[in-house]
Amino acid sequence: MQLEALGVPAIAICTVPFESGAKAMAALGGMPDYPFAIVQHPIGSLTPEQIRERAVEAAPQVIQSLLARKV
């Protein structure tokens, strides 16, 4: 959100169980429409290959969000 406030397009990535909390934090930060890429939980206990799979899962959401921004 700090990058967005500086005019740098950004998107947060969070796991399903934390989606509502992330949205609440964005709203409290004055950015209720802040974009999130939502991936499966967990993240912390994954192998590097499993993290890569989560990144592949998030990539289309990230690209779509960034391309949808007004220029």
Buried (B, 14 or more C-beta within 10 A) or exposed (E): EEEBEEEEBBBBBBBEEBEEEBBEBBEEEEEEEBBBBBBBEEBEEEEEEEEEEBEEBBEEBBEEBEEEEEE
